[in-house]
Amino acid sequence: YPAPASSAHDGKAGRAWLGALPVLVAIAAFPLLLRVLDAPRADFAVELAAPVAAAGWSPADEAAYRPQYSGQRAEVSAAYRSFDDAAAVNLYVAWFADQHEGSEMVTWGNGLVPPGAKSSRVLTEGHHAGERGTVLESVLETQHGRVLVWHWYRINGGVVTSDVRAKLLLALDRLYRRPDASAVIVLHTSDSGGHGAARARLQAFVRDYGASVDAAIDTADEVAP
């Protein structure tokens, strides 16, 4: 005989409940998983050293302009001037590790110009293909004149120039509990002499200092949890 209507309904409801159970468990566990992933580890010492002046270069005074980053474990800035050029190249590196909310490299507020800044603004931005790869190139208007900026991310030993790709790579590291040590490298110089001269200056810096900057980041990466 067929089951009474109420019994059939109860059976269907029971099967529906069992089918939805894994989803309900996942929803209930997700906030806990986020708390586990976001739980910061104990502080650890990090040394990020500026490269020594290369042959043909000398230390210089740093420019007033400085990119805006927060949440980093370490940072370093320095300026260098080539013997063949009166204008200096400024280097800024911010190093991140064990990233969670409040200490992420790619997040709102981090970048070349802080949100709402009145002292500087981005005029143009795009990509530039150099000897060591493609970088993000921007021209900024600052209180002290125009500045040409190159910057890129260094994630898992590779160069990344997309915020979206950088965010995705770091999210995967976080999801799989892999080390997420990474850095943003910013170079800038006066653009008062035109793009050609400023680009040549930055390219010369990358050629003479690129390996030293990478080595400094590698040294910091070795202590990342």
N, CA, C and O of each residue as an XYZ file, in Angstrom:
900
protein
N       0.838     -1.192      0.000
C       0.000      0.000      0.000
C       0.878      1.248      0.000
O       1.961      1.229      0.585
N       0.443      2.328     -0.638
C       1.231      3.559     -0.622
C       1.272      4.147      0.776
O       0.326      4.023      1.554
N       2.409      4.801      1.081
C       2.546      5.415      2.406
C       1.575      6.563      2.519
O       1.263      7.215      1.523
N       1.091      6.820      3.720
C       0.230      7.987      3.917
C       0.930      9.247      3.444
O       2.158      9.326      3.450
N       0.139     10.234      3.033
C       0.704     11.466      2.484
C       1.671     12.113      3.456
O       2.730     12.598      3.056
N       1.312     12.124      4.736
C       2.176     12.781      5.717
C       3.499     12.057      5.843
O       4.530     12.707      6.015
N       3.510     10.713      5.765
C       4.752      9.947      5.881
C       5.640     10.192      4.674
O       6.853     10.345      4.820
N       5.040     10.232      3.457
C       5.827     10.488      2.249
C       6.462     11.876      2.320
O       7.624     12.068      1.962
N       5.671     12.827      2.788
C       6.201     14.186      2.896
C       7.363     14.243      3.876
O       8.379     14.889      3.622
N       7.192     13.543      5.022
C       8.256     13.528      6.020
C       9.511     12.885      5.471
O      10.619     13.309      5.797
N       9.350     11.849      4.626
C      10.515     11.186      4.042
C      11.270     12.096      3.109
O      12.498     12.163      3.142
N      10.513     12.813      2.257
C      11.160     13.756      1.348
C      11.868     14.862      2.117
O      12.978     15.259      1.763
N      11.232     15.352      3.159
C      11.836     16.418      3.959
C      13.121     15.932      4.621
O      14.107     16.661      4.722
N      13.079     14.659      5.077
C      14.270     14.108      5.718
C      15.421     13.987      4.743
O      16.564     14.311      5.065
N      15.097     13.504      3.515
C      16.166     13.386      2.514
C      16.704     14.757      2.120
O      17.907     14.914      1.914
N      15.830     15.745      2.014
C      16.266     17.105      1.684
C      17.168     17.649      2.776
O      18.168     18.311      2.498
N      16.807     17.364      4.022
C      17.623     17.817      5.154
C      19.007     17.185      5.111
O      20.017     17.858      5.319
N      19.040     15.879      4.836
C      20.336     15.201      4.762
C      21.178     15.747      3.611
O      22.395     15.875      3.741
N      20.535     16.073      2.478
C      21.280     16.615      1.348
C      21.847     17.992      1.633
O      22.922     18.348      1.150
N      21.120     18.754      2.414
C      21.571     20.114      2.717
C      22.552     20.159      3.870
O      23.184     21.189      4.105
N      22.690     19.053      4.595
C      23.526     19.041      5.792
C      24.976     19.461      5.507
O      25.517     20.290      6.238
N      25.627     18.904      4.452
C      27.012     19.332      4.204
C      27.143     20.826      3.956
O      28.105     21.457      4.394
N      26.153     21.394      3.240
C      26.185     22.828      2.971
C      26.052     23.613      4.263
O      26.768     24.591      4.480
N      25.129     23.182      5.125
C      24.920     23.874      6.397
C      26.155     23.786      7.279
O      26.514     24.749      7.958
N      26.798     22.633      7.267
C      28.023     22.465      8.055
C      29.123     23.386      7.539
O      29.844     24.014      8.314
N      29.237     23.452      6.195
C      30.263     24.313      5.603
C      30.007     25.772      5.946
O      30.937     26.512      6.268
N      28.732     26.187      5.876
C      28.399     27.578      6.200
C      28.727     27.882      7.652
O      29.251     28.949      7.972
N      28.411     26.920      8.538
C      28.682     27.129      9.957
C      30.179     27.160     10.249
O      30.631     27.887     11.134
N      30.948     26.363      9.499
C      32.387     26.252      9.765
C      33.192     27.356      9.112
O      34.325     27.612      9.520
N      32.626     28.029      8.088
C      33.407     29.004      7.331
C      33.944     30.150      8.193
O      35.117     30.500      8.070
N      33.111     30.748      9.070
C      33.669     31.812      9.923
C      34.819     31.315     10.793
O      35.795     32.036     11.004
N      34.708     30.076     11.304
C      35.791     29.518     12.108
C      37.041     29.339     11.271
O      38.149     29.614     11.732
N      36.863     28.872     10.019
C      38.012     28.702      9.124
C      38.681     30.042      8.853
O      39.909     30.135      8.835
N      37.881     31.075      8.644
C      38.450     32.397      8.410
C      39.230     32.877      9.619
O      40.289     33.488      9.477
N      38.706     32.600     10.822
C      39.419     33.024     12.022
C      40.745     32.294     12.147
O      41.746     32.880     12.562
N      40.754     31.008     11.788
C      41.999     30.243     11.846
C      43.002     30.785     10.843
O      44.177     30.959     11.165
N      42.532     31.059      9.604
C      43.425     31.573      8.568
C      43.921     32.972      8.903
O      45.055     33.329      8.582
N      43.066     33.763      9.551
C      43.427     35.132      9.858
C      44.205     35.276     11.157
O      44.717     36.355     11.456
N      44.301     34.197     11.935
C      45.005     34.300     13.204
C      46.473     34.603     12.955
O      47.170     33.783     12.358
N      46.967     35.766     13.397
C      48.370     36.106     13.146
C      49.313     35.244     13.969
O      49.009     34.867     15.101
N      50.455     34.941     13.384
C      51.483     34.212     14.116
C      52.261     35.188     14.982
O      52.097     36.404     14.877
N      53.108     34.637     15.838
C      53.929     35.480     16.691
C      54.864     36.332     15.838
O      55.269     35.934     14.746
N      55.195     37.508     16.358
C      56.112     38.379     15.635
C      57.453     37.690     15.431
O      57.867     36.854     16.234
N      58.118     38.051     14.350
C      59.441     37.511     14.072
C      60.298     38.622     13.493
O      59.810     39.518     12.805
N      61.574     38.542     13.786
C      62.489     39.602     13.367
C      62.780     39.504     11.877
O      63.017     38.419     11.347
N      62.759     40.640     11.216
C      63.035     40.699      9.785
C      63.986     41.851      9.524
O      63.781     42.958     10.021
N      65.016     41.596      8.755
C      65.942     42.651      8.365
C      65.883     42.816      6.852
O      66.155     41.880      6.100
N      65.527     44.005      6.426
C      65.463     44.325      5.000
C      66.463     45.451      4.755
O      66.209     46.607      5.092
N      67.585     45.100      4.173
C      68.677     46.057      4.026
C      68.666     46.717      2.656
O      68.364     46.082      1.646
N      68.999     47.996      2.640
C      69.132     48.716      1.370
C      70.437     48.295      0.702
O      71.432     48.082      1.394
N      70.459     48.171     -0.612
C      71.702     47.807     -1.302
C      72.783     48.867     -1.086
O      72.484     50.056     -0.971
N      74.027     48.428     -1.033
C      75.131     49.380     -0.978
C      75.264     50.016     -2.363
O      74.859     49.434     -3.369
N      75.825     51.192     -2.393
C      75.964     51.903     -3.666
C      76.817     51.096     -4.634
O      77.921     50.667     -4.299
N      76.299     50.898     -5.820
C      77.023     50.144     -6.843
C      78.089     51.028     -7.486
O      78.095     52.247     -7.315
N      78.987     50.387     -8.228
C      80.040     51.129     -8.918
C      79.422     52.157     -9.869
O      78.529     51.834    -10.652
N      79.900     53.376     -9.791
C      79.355     54.426    -10.643
C      78.176     55.158    -10.036
O      77.595     56.036    -10.673
N      77.815     54.803     -8.805
C      76.699     55.434     -8.111
C      77.158     55.901     -6.733
O      78.168     55.428     -6.210
N      76.414     56.825     -6.158
C      76.674     57.271     -4.794
C      75.352     57.481     -4.070
O      74.336     57.734     -4.719
N      75.336     57.382     -2.732
C      74.100     57.654     -1.992
C      73.651     59.094     -2.211
O      74.472     59.984     -2.433
N      72.339     59.311     -2.148
C      71.782     60.647     -2.364
C      70.677     60.902     -1.347
O      70.224     59.980     -0.668
N      70.250     62.147     -1.247
C      69.143     62.498     -0.360
C      67.838     61.975     -0.954
O      67.610     62.055     -2.162
N      67.001     61.447     -0.094
C      65.719     60.918     -0.558
C      64.760     62.047     -0.899
O      64.792     63.121     -0.298
N      63.903     61.776     -1.883
C      62.907     62.758     -2.305
C      61.797     62.873     -1.263
O      61.624     61.993     -0.420
N      61.053     63.967     -1.335
C      59.947     64.165     -0.392
C      58.808     63.177     -0.656
O      58.138     62.732      0.275
N      58.594     62.838     -1.934
C      57.508     61.894     -2.260
C      57.837     60.507     -1.724
O      58.986     60.068     -1.764
N      56.818     59.830     -1.225
C      56.967     58.465     -0.716
C      55.659     57.724     -0.946
O      54.595     58.261     -0.640
N      55.707     56.497     -1.479
C      54.464     55.732     -1.665
C      53.826     55.400     -0.323
O      54.485     55.440      0.716
N      52.548     55.074     -0.355
C      51.788     54.838      0.865
C      51.493     53.348      1.033
O      50.676     52.789      0.302
N      52.153     52.711      1.987
C      51.888     51.298      2.305
C      51.865     51.136      3.808
O      52.620     51.792      4.527
N      50.990     50.254      4.283
C      50.916     49.935      5.701
C      50.674     48.441      5.855
O      50.240     47.779      4.911
N      50.950     47.914      7.029
C      50.761     46.491      7.289
C      51.985     45.649      6.997
O      51.964     44.439      7.223
N      53.054     46.259      6.499
C      54.251     45.495      6.161
C      55.015     45.063      7.409
O      54.924     45.687      8.466
N      55.765     43.982      7.255
C      56.629     43.510      8.334
C      57.949     44.274      8.353
O      58.580     44.421      9.400
N      58.350     44.751      7.200
C      59.604     45.497      7.103
C      59.539     46.382      5.874
O      58.791     46.107      4.936
N      60.324     47.443      5.884
C      60.420     48.315      4.731
C      61.794     48.971      4.727
O      62.471     49.053      5.752
N      62.179     49.426      3.566
C      63.451     50.131      3.442
C      63.328     51.127      2.302
O      62.640     50.876      1.313
N      63.996     52.248      2.451
C      64.020     53.248      1.382
C      65.421     53.844      1.318
O      66.113     53.935      2.331
N      65.826     54.242      0.136
C      67.140     54.827     -0.076
C      67.134     55.540     -1.416
O      66.233     55.343     -2.232
N      68.132     56.360     -1.634
C      68.256     57.082     -2.906
C      69.701     56.996     -3.375
O      70.635     56.960     -2.574
N      69.859     56.963     -4.687
C      71.181     56.821     -5.297
C      71.270     57.734     -6.511
O      70.283     57.974     -7.206
N      72.467     58.231     -6.747
C      72.688     59.102     -7.898
C      73.848     58.558     -8.723
O      74.914     58.253     -8.189
N      73.631     58.441    -10.015
C      74.693     58.002    -10.912
C      75.704     59.123    -11.110
O      75.343     60.300    -11.110
N      76.964     58.758    -11.277
C      77.993     59.770    -11.527
C      77.713     60.540    -12.816
O      78.201     61.656    -12.999
N      76.926     59.939    -13.706
C      76.656     60.555    -15.009
C      75.355     61.350    -15.048
O      74.973     61.853    -16.104
N      74.672     61.469    -13.914
C      73.347     62.088    -13.918
C      73.154     62.853    -12.611
O      73.487     62.354    -11.536
N      72.623     64.045    -12.711
C      72.411     64.855    -11.507
C      71.179     64.428    -10.723
O      71.108     64.652     -9.515
N      70.204     63.813    -11.395
C      68.965     63.411    -10.728
C      69.141     62.051    -10.060
O      69.854     61.185    -10.568
N      68.487     61.876     -8.921
C      68.610     60.638     -8.152
C      67.475     59.673     -8.474
O      66.424     60.067     -8.980
N      67.713     58.403     -8.169
C      66.682     57.373     -8.222
C      66.369     56.970     -6.791
O      67.269     56.669     -6.007
N      65.077     56.967     -6.456
C      64.636     56.593     -5.115
C      64.087     55.169     -5.132
O      63.314     54.794     -6.014
N      64.499     54.396     -4.153
C      64.056     53.004     -4.005
C      63.215     52.876     -2.748
O      63.578     53.386     -1.688
N      62.079     52.185     -2.879
C      61.250     51.866     -1.719
C      60.816     50.417     -1.841
O      60.311     50.001     -2.884
N      61.011     49.645     -0.777
C      60.584     48.248     -0.748
C      59.810     48.012      0.549
O      60.296     48.334      1.633
N      58.619     47.457      0.434
C      57.836     47.037      1.600
C      57.644     45.532      1.513
O      57.231     45.005      0.480
N      57.948     44.847      2.606
C      57.921     43.380      2.647
C      56.809     42.905      3.571
O      56.689     43.369      4.705
N      55.998     41.975      3.075
C      54.836     41.468      3.809
C      54.962     39.961      4.008
O      55.546     39.262      3.180
N      54.415     39.475      5.102
C      54.374     38.026      5.353
C      53.301     37.748      6.396
O      52.931     38.625      7.176
N      52.799     36.490      6.397
C      51.721     36.105      7.301
C      50.582     37.116      7.174
O      50.139     37.703      8.162
N      50.121     37.304      5.945
C      49.158     38.356      5.668
C      47.745     37.965      6.087
O      47.275     36.858      5.826
N      47.095     38.902      6.737
C      45.705     38.744      7.142
C      45.097     40.137      7.169
O      45.773     41.112      6.840
N      43.859     40.240      7.547
C      43.187     41.530      7.532
C      43.977     42.551      8.340
O      44.293     42.328      9.509
N      44.288     43.664      7.706
C      45.055     44.698      8.368
C      46.539     44.652      8.057
O      47.270     45.587      8.385
N      46.993     43.581      7.430
C      48.422     43.479      7.090
C      48.605     42.852      5.712
O      49.509     42.043      5.501
N      47.732     43.238      4.771
C      47.792     42.713      3.413
C      48.524     43.689      2.490
O      48.400     44.906      2.628
N      49.276     43.142      1.563
C      50.013     43.982      0.626
C      49.072     44.661     -0.364
O      49.173     45.864     -0.605
N      48.160     43.884     -0.930
C      47.234     44.417     -1.935
C      45.891     44.650     -1.251
O      45.098     43.725     -1.080
N      45.654     45.879     -0.872
C      44.430     46.216     -0.171
C      44.145     47.696     -0.351
O      45.018     48.462     -0.759
N      42.919     48.091     -0.044
C      42.538     49.491     -0.167
C      43.415     50.353      0.730
O      43.627     50.029      1.898
N      43.920     51.447      0.182
C      44.761     52.349      0.954
C      46.233     52.201      0.655
O      47.004     53.137      0.873
N      46.648     51.029      0.154
C      48.046     50.824     -0.212
C      48.255     51.170     -1.671
O      47.470     50.757     -2.525
N      49.296     51.918     -1.969
C      49.556     52.267     -3.357
C      50.483     53.459     -3.481
O      51.090     53.899     -2.505
N      50.581     53.965     -4.673
C      51.487     55.081     -4.932
C      50.997     56.375     -4.300
O      51.794     57.197     -3.847
N      49.680     56.549     -4.272
C      49.091     57.771     -3.722
C      47.982     57.369     -2.756
O      47.096     56.604     -3.138
N      48.000     57.855     -1.528
C      46.942     57.492     -0.581
C      45.595     58.040     -1.009
O      45.535     59.092     -1.646
N      44.517     57.355     -0.676
C      43.184     57.834     -1.048
C      42.928     59.246     -0.494
O      43.207     59.531      0.671
N      42.407     60.094     -1.334
C      42.077     61.448     -0.888
C      43.255     62.385     -0.777
O      43.112     63.493     -0.260
N      44.426     61.967     -1.255
C      45.615     62.820     -1.134
C      45.457     64.086     -1.966
O      44.933     64.045     -3.080
N      45.904     65.188     -1.430
C      45.845     66.456     -2.139
C      47.232     66.897     -2.607
O      47.360     67.748     -3.488
N      48.268     66.308     -2.006
C      49.625     66.728     -2.329
C      50.185     66.020     -3.557
O      51.191     66.455     -4.117
N      49.542     64.932     -3.981
C      50.025     64.201     -5.156
C      48.861     63.493     -5.831
O      47.859     63.170     -5.193
N      49.009     63.255     -7.140
C      47.963     62.548     -7.886
C      48.592     61.850     -9.085
O      49.644     62.255     -9.580
N      47.925     60.794     -9.539
C      48.394     60.027    -10.684
C      47.897     60.686    -11.957
O      46.696     60.900    -12.125
N      48.820     61.009    -12.856
C      48.454     61.621    -14.132
C      48.250     60.566    -15.211
O      47.255     60.602    -15.935
N      49.179     59.634    -15.323
C      49.070     58.555    -16.307
C      49.591     57.268    -15.686
O      50.393     57.297    -14.753
N      49.131     56.150    -16.208
C      49.640     54.855    -15.756
C      49.495     53.838    -16.880
O      48.576     53.909    -17.696
N      50.421     52.898    -16.899
C      50.432     51.864    -17.928
C      51.540     50.874    -17.645
O      51.996     50.758    -16.507
N      51.979     50.161    -18.666
C      53.048     49.174    -18.519
C      54.249     49.602    -19.358
O      54.114     50.251    -20.395
N      55.419     49.219    -18.876
C      56.643     49.485    -19.627
C      57.483     48.216    -19.630
O      57.722     47.624    -18.577
N      57.929     47.799    -20.807
C      58.759     46.600    -20.943
C      60.220     46.999    -20.867
O      60.730     47.696    -21.744
N      60.889     46.556    -19.814
C      62.298     46.858    -19.631
C      63.169     45.635    -19.830
O      62.702     44.585    -20.270
N      64.456     45.787    -19.497
C      65.407     44.701    -19.695
C      65.112     43.498    -18.801
O      65.365     42.358    -19.192
N      64.578     43.746    -17.603
C      64.320     42.662    -16.651
C      62.850     42.270    -16.591
O      62.443     41.521    -15.702
N      62.055     42.767    -17.525
C      60.648     42.406    -17.550
C      59.753     43.637    -17.550
O      60.228     44.772    -17.569
N      58.455     43.390    -17.527
C      57.471     44.464    -17.581
C      57.186     45.006    -16.190
O      57.068     44.248    -15.226
N      57.077     46.315    -16.097
C      56.758     46.971    -14.837
C      55.562     47.890    -15.048
O      55.205     48.213    -16.181
N      54.957     48.299    -13.963
C      53.902     49.301    -14.013
C      54.558     50.679    -14.002
O      55.395     50.965    -13.146
N      54.182     51.520    -14.939
C      54.778     52.851    -15.039
C      53.705     53.905    -14.819
O      52.628     53.843    -15.414
N      54.004     54.868    -13.966
C      53.061     55.946    -13.674
C      53.796     57.276    -13.654
O      54.983     57.347    -13.333
N      53.077     58.309    -13.999
C      53.574     59.672    -13.847
C      52.715     60.349    -12.780
O      51.489     60.383    -12.888
N      53.364     60.882    -11.755
C      52.662     61.538    -10.663
C      52.950     63.028    -10.667
O      54.037     63.472    -11.036
N      51.961     63.779    -10.255
C      52.139     65.202     -9.998
C      52.251     65.355     -8.485
O      51.321     65.002     -7.760
N      53.375     65.874     -8.001
C      53.576     66.054     -6.569
C      53.852     67.527     -6.271
O      53.956     68.352     -7.179
N      53.968     67.834     -4.991
C      54.257     69.206     -4.587
C      55.602     69.680     -5.127
O      55.837     70.880     -5.266
N      56.472     68.737     -5.427
C      57.825     69.077     -5.842
C      58.069     68.765     -7.318
O      59.216     68.631     -7.744
N      57.004     68.652     -8.092
C      57.142     68.424     -9.517
C      56.698     67.037     -9.945
O      56.241     66.239     -9.126
N      56.832     66.761    -11.215
C      56.411     65.463    -11.752
C      57.451     64.386    -11.483
O      58.659     64.620    -11.512
N      56.919     63.186    -11.217
C      57.766     62.046    -10.870
C      57.385     60.862    -11.744
O      56.203     60.564    -11.913
N      58.384     60.188    -12.298
C      58.145     58.944    -13.036
C      58.364     57.788    -12.078
O      59.391     57.710    -11.404
N      57.382     56.886    -12.024
C      57.418     55.785    -11.060
C      57.320     54.455    -11.784
O      56.480     54.283    -12.667
N      58.175     53.518    -11.412
C      58.048     52.118    -11.805
C      57.782     51.321    -10.544
O      58.442     51.528     -9.526
N      56.825     50.415    -10.603
C      56.650     49.526     -9.449
C      56.104     48.185     -9.893
O      55.490     48.061    -10.953
N      56.337     47.190     -9.066
C      55.886     45.825     -9.326
C      55.855     45.054     -8.017
O      56.443     45.465     -7.017
N      55.151     43.921     -8.047
C      55.111     43.025     -6.896
C      56.062     41.849     -7.137
O      56.265     41.421     -8.273
N      56.628     41.346     -6.066
C      57.445     40.143     -6.154
C      56.774     39.087     -5.273
O      56.762     39.191     -4.046
N      56.217     38.071     -5.931
C      55.457     37.030     -5.242
C      55.984     35.676     -5.692
O      56.061     35.396     -6.888
N      56.342     34.844     -4.734
C      56.882     33.509     -5.029
C      58.061     33.581     -6.001
O      58.226     32.716     -6.861
N      58.870     34.618     -5.850
C      60.055     34.759     -6.673
C      59.812     35.317     -8.060
O      60.761     35.491     -8.825
N      58.551     35.607     -8.409
C      58.228     36.113     -9.739
C      57.713     37.538     -9.700
O      57.314     38.040     -8.650
N      57.727     38.181    -10.853
C      57.254     39.563    -10.974
C      55.772     39.562    -11.361
O      55.370     38.868    -12.295
N      54.975     40.332    -10.646
C      53.540     40.451    -10.903
C      53.214     41.938    -11.012
O      53.645     42.734    -10.177
N      52.462     42.310    -12.033
C      52.120     43.719    -12.235
C      50.615     43.972    -12.197
O      50.171     45.084    -12.484
N      49.842     42.977    -11.854
C      48.388     43.114    -11.775
C      47.934     42.960    -10.331
O      48.279     41.977     -9.675
N      47.167     43.920     -9.831
C      46.625     43.804     -8.477
C      45.738     42.577     -8.344
O      45.769     41.881     -7.329
N      44.942     42.320     -9.387
C      44.022     41.178     -9.339
C      44.797     39.862     -9.269
O      44.480     38.994     -8.456
N      45.800     39.719    -10.114
C      46.600     38.493    -10.097
C      47.363     38.357     -8.772
O      47.459     37.261     -8.219
N      47.896     39.457     -8.274
C      48.615     39.411     -7.007
C      47.680     38.976     -5.882
O      48.044     38.146     -5.049
N      46.488     39.536     -5.863
C      45.516     39.187     -4.828
C      45.142     37.707     -4.918
O      45.005     37.037     -3.895
N      44.977     37.197     -6.144
C      44.620     35.795     -6.340
C      45.741     34.874     -5.870
O      45.481     33.893     -5.173
N      46.977     35.175     -6.240
C      48.112     34.338     -5.836
C      48.246     34.313     -4.319
O      48.494     33.255     -3.741
N      48.089     35.444     -3.675
C      48.217     35.501     -2.223
C      47.044     34.797     -1.534
O      47.212     34.191     -0.475
N      45.855     34.881     -2.142
C      44.700     34.177     -1.584
C      44.902     32.665     -1.655
O      44.534     31.947     -0.725
N      45.481     32.179     -2.746
C      45.764     30.745     -2.870
C      46.810     30.308     -1.847
O      46.690     29.236     -1.254
N      47.825     31.128     -1.640
C      48.822     30.804     -0.616
C      48.162     30.707      0.752
O      48.463     29.815      1.545
N      47.267     31.632      1.008
C      46.561     31.637      2.286
C      45.660     30.417      2.424
O      45.611     29.787      3.481
N      44.955     30.092      1.359
C      44.031     28.964      1.395
C      44.765     27.651      1.649
O      44.302     26.820      2.429
N      45.906     27.466      0.993
C      46.664     26.218      1.131
C      47.725     26.284      2.219
O      48.580     25.404      2.322
N      47.660     27.346      3.036
C      48.561     27.490      4.178
C      50.020     27.478      3.759
O      50.869     26.927      4.458
N      50.309     28.088      2.617
C      51.685     28.202      2.153
C      52.249     29.550      2.604
O      51.491     30.481      2.874
N      53.576     29.655      2.687
C      54.161     30.960      3.017
C      53.733     32.010      1.996
O      53.732     31.748      0.793
N      53.376     33.186      2.471
C      52.885     34.229      1.567
C      53.796     35.449      1.559
O      53.350     36.560      1.271
N      55.071     35.244      1.874
C      56.017     36.364      1.857
C      56.044     36.994      0.469
O      56.135     36.290     -0.537
N      55.966     38.295      0.418
C      55.921     39.015     -0.853
C      56.368     40.449     -0.608
O      56.480     40.894      0.535
N      56.616     41.153     -1.683
C      57.111     42.525     -1.541
C      56.618     43.383     -2.688
O      56.312     42.888     -3.772
N      56.548     44.668     -2.428
C      56.291     45.655     -3.480
C      57.548     46.498     -3.612
O      58.100     46.972     -2.619
N      57.994     46.678     -4.846
C      59.190     47.460     -5.140
C      58.770     48.702     -5.925
O      58.083     48.600     -6.942
N      59.181     49.853     -5.452
C      58.826     51.120     -6.091
C      60.111     51.894     -6.385
O      60.930     52.114     -5.492
N      60.278     52.298     -7.629
C      61.375     53.175     -8.034
C      60.776     54.467     -8.560
O      59.779     54.441     -9.282
N      61.368     55.588     -8.210
C      60.866     56.843     -8.778
C      61.992     57.847     -8.924
O      62.985     57.819     -8.196
N      61.806     58.731     -9.886
C      62.792     59.751    -10.189
C      62.102     60.956    -10.806
O      60.969     60.860    -11.277
N      62.777     62.066    -10.801
C      62.207     63.289    -11.379
C      61.943     63.104    -12.871
O      62.749     62.528    -13.600
N      60.789     63.611    -13.298
C      60.412     63.539    -14.717
C      60.566     64.902    -15.388
O      60.059     65.127    -16.487
N      61.262     65.794    -14.723
C      61.367     67.159    -15.243
C      62.133     67.231    -16.558
O      61.924     68.146    -17.355
N      63.028     66.257    -16.786
C      63.795     66.249    -18.025
C      63.147     65.477    -19.149
O      63.735     65.328    -20.220
N      61.935     64.979    -18.921
C      61.228     64.207    -19.940
C      61.267     62.714    -19.665
O      62.134     62.227    -18.940
N      60.311     61.985    -20.256
C      60.199     60.545    -20.036
C      61.464     59.798    -20.452
O      61.891     58.869    -19.766
N      62.064     60.201    -21.575
C      63.214     59.462    -22.080
C      64.356     59.430    -21.087
O      64.920     58.369    -20.817
N      64.700     60.582    -20.541
C      65.797     60.653    -19.570
C      65.436     59.926    -18.279
O      66.274     59.228    -17.707
N      64.190     60.084    -17.813
C      63.769     59.443    -16.570
C      63.742     57.922    -16.725
O      64.167     57.196    -15.826
N      63.247     57.447    -17.852
C      63.219     56.000    -18.085
C      64.631     55.427    -18.144
O      64.902     54.369    -17.577
N      65.525     56.127    -18.831
C      66.906     55.657    -18.925
C      67.542     55.580    -17.541
O      68.323     54.669    -17.263
N      67.214     56.520    -16.688
C      67.749     56.552    -15.329
C      67.245     55.360    -14.523
O      68.020     54.693    -13.837
N      65.942     55.096    -14.610
C      65.376     53.961    -13.877
C      65.889     52.638    -14.439
O      66.160     51.704    -13.684
N      66.022     52.558    -15.755
C      66.517     51.327    -16.355
C      67.955     51.053    -15.922
O      68.319     49.906    -15.662
N      68.766     52.095    -15.845
C      70.143     51.925    -15.383
C      70.162     51.427    -13.944
O      70.994     50.598    -13.577
N      69.244     51.937    -13.137
C      69.173     51.481    -11.743
C      68.792     50.004    -11.678
O      69.414     49.230    -10.950
N      67.779     49.619    -12.432
C      67.352     48.218    -12.428
C      68.497     47.310    -12.877
O      68.711     46.239    -12.308
N      69.215     47.740    -13.881
C      70.339     46.939    -14.375
C      71.427     46.770    -13.308
O      71.976     45.679    -13.154
N      71.741     47.844    -12.570
C      72.842     47.805    -11.621
C      72.443     47.355    -10.225
O      73.294     46.915     -9.452
N      71.153     47.460     -9.888
C      70.719     47.150     -8.525
C      69.676     46.035     -8.442
O      69.368     45.559     -7.349
N      69.131     45.615     -9.580
C      68.055     44.622     -9.541
C      68.409     43.366     -8.771
O      67.612     42.896     -7.959
N      69.580     42.818     -9.008
C      69.981     41.587     -8.322
C      70.129     41.816     -6.824
O      69.785     40.939     -6.031
N      70.637     42.982     -6.422
C      70.817     43.277     -5.000
C      69.470     43.422     -4.292
O      69.309     42.969     -3.158
N      68.517     44.045     -4.954
C      67.182     44.187     -4.366
C      66.536     42.819     -4.203
O      65.954     42.525     -3.159
N      66.638     41.978     -5.236
C      66.082     40.626     -5.141
C      66.739     39.839     -4.008
O      66.059     39.107     -3.290
N      68.049     39.982     -3.844
C      68.769     39.250     -2.793
C      68.305     39.692     -1.408
O      68.180     38.868     -0.503
N      68.050     40.995     -1.238
C      67.571     41.492      0.049
C      66.193     40.915      0.375
O      65.910     40.569      1.522
N      65.340     40.818     -0.646
C      64.007     40.242     -0.434
C      64.114     38.750     -0.154
O      63.403     38.230      0.705
N      64.989     38.059     -0.863
C      65.188     36.622     -0.632
C      65.636     36.368      0.814
O      65.182     35.416      1.450
N      66.522     37.219      1.323
C      66.995     37.068      2.698
C      65.847     37.213      3.685
O      65.759     36.462      4.657
N      64.966     38.178      3.438
C      63.798     38.346      4.313
C      62.859     37.157      4.180
O      62.300     36.697      5.176
N      62.676     36.649      2.948
C      61.762     35.515      2.729
C      62.181     34.284      3.532
O      61.338     33.479      3.928
N      63.476     34.144      3.767
C      63.972     32.951      4.453
C      63.490     32.858      5.901
O      63.459     31.765      6.467
N      63.117     33.973      6.501
C      62.669     33.929      7.893
C      61.150     33.893      8.007
O      60.606     33.817      9.109
N      60.468     33.948      6.867
C      58.998     33.946      6.891
C      58.485     32.607      7.403
O      59.049     31.567      7.063
N      57.428     32.608      8.211
C      56.885     31.342      8.746
C      56.163     30.544      7.652
O      55.647     29.459      7.918
